[in-house]
Amino acid sequence: MINIFQPCLGKEELEKIEEVFRSNWIGKGQQVLDFEKLFALSLGVDPQHFTSTTCCTEGLFLATKLFELGQGDEVIVPSISFVAVGSAVIACGAKLVLCDVDPHSLNVRASDIAPKISAKTKAVFVTHYGGVPCDMDPIIELCERNRIVIIEDAACAVQSFYKGRACGTLGDMGVWSFDAMKILCTGDGGMIYLKDKKLLEIAKEFLYLGLPGKQKSGMDRSTDGGGNWWEFEVNRPGHRAIMNNIAGAIGLAQMEKLQDFICRRRKIDERYRRELNGIHWLKLPPDVPSYCQSSYYLFWIQTEYRDKLARYLLDNGVYTTYRYWPLHKVQYFSDAAGGIFSLPGAEEASRYTLNIPLHQSLSDDDVTKIIALIRSFRLY
Ligand SMILES: *Cc1c(COP(=O)(O)O)cnc(C)c1O
């Protein structure tokens, strides 16, 4: 079976993990700090705005705490969002307000957000679908004018840039994922950007047991101070959601390969666009705008024969899927968002879109096979 996603891990990662084993400290330590720094610098941003965590979902939930979202607030979420975005909003007690997206890019536009804004709107979550940046300037302008916080779900947008600026650093907060299906994979892991450095300090406390000040590698304070190092104070109720050195070590090794990964993905994306061009029953994704850089996380095609094509490819050894099933079609979220309503762009996207394999481990032969299968697909 040709997988839709696949990590790319090898001896470089193992060597770095070996160093961690030898150090006898596998908790949060040097490898994690180095990874945070390298990640920030690869985006051209000051590392003091970044901290790592256990997964992107943790960062999405954290956003609701940092920006004090809750009862009486409204939070706008594009219907085509990862499930955890909807959950984070509901869990904090705010009202989930679902909005539409562009049916072809599956990205949210300022014109989708604007009609959903009310006096109670406090935040909006933005997802860069498949690693292609949303058109952020109009969204930023709209949100600034209405004093709305922008939280970017940049889970798929590692190394995506909008007009030279990294996705995830365009709004007030950004979160990335390094889970098993992402381009840069650490097993599980996430990264957080906060525009406001003071909020970053609070974030670190939330992520590590509410303990004040710098995250330590264990609960004990430094032995230097003179007092008992096992006593402590807590500033807030905290989770325990810090990255460990094993994940950090994998991340460091992956950082060295990241440009090659993206380069390979771009080549596959180009082949799909070239060799699937001109099929009358199939639509290709919009071109990446010239002022944007994509991470090429997803490739998608759109066709009214989507379901049948997915089956056909599966029967022939190619796994495909559709991301992300719209939240307004999930009973739990649609109930929370106030019942039946129509979001035509998201409807269209979810009916016709199929994500086909795109990852750095695909061979040229794999790509040839996928293209040939799609070309040989009979509509009736
Ligand atoms: C993978 C993904 C997430 C979740 O990331 P985890 O690290 O698994 O929590 C969130 N949003 C999007 C868009 C994703 O693709």
The ligand as an SDF file (V2000), in Angstrom:
LIG
                    3D

 15 15  0  0  0  0  0  0  0  0999 V2000
   -1.9390   17.2970   13.0160 C   0  0  0  0  0  0  0  0  0  0  0  0
   -2.7350   18.5340   13.1970 C   0  0  0  0  0  0  0  0  0  0  0  0
   -3.0350   19.0280   14.4710 C   0  0  0  0  0  0  0  0  0  0  0  0
   -2.7550   18.2680   15.7400 C   0  0  0  0  0  0  0  0  0  0  0  0
   -1.4410   18.0940   16.0270 O   0  0  0  0  0  0  0  0  0  0  0  0
   -1.0110   17.1550   17.2650 P   0  0  0  0  0  0  0  0  0  0  0  0
    0.4320   17.4680   17.4280 O   0  0  0  0  0  0  0  0  0  0  0  0
   -1.2520   15.7470   16.8300 O   0  0  0  0  0  0  0  0  0  0  0  0
   -1.8320   17.5410   18.4300 O   0  0  0  0  0  0  0  0  0  0  0  0
   -3.6880   20.2320   14.5680 C   0  0  0  0  0  0  0  0  0  0  0  0
   -4.0490   20.9260   13.4840 N   0  0  0  0  0  0  0  0  0  0  0  0
   -3.7980   20.4820   12.2420 C   0  0  0  0  0  0  0  0  0  0  0  0
   -4.2050   21.3240   11.0800 C   0  0  0  0  0  0  0  0  0  0  0  0
   -3.1410   19.2640   12.0530 C   0  0  0  0  0  0  0  0  0  0  0  0
   -2.9090   18.8300   10.8150 O   0  0  0  0  0  0  0  0  0  0  0  0
  1  2  1  0
  2  3  1  0
  2 14  2  0
  3  4  1  0
  3 10  2  0
  4  5  1  0
  5  6  1  0
  6  7  2  0
  6  8  1  0
  6  9  1  0
 10 11  1  0
 11 12  2  0
 12 13  1  0
 12 14  1  0
 14 15  1  0
M  END
$$$$
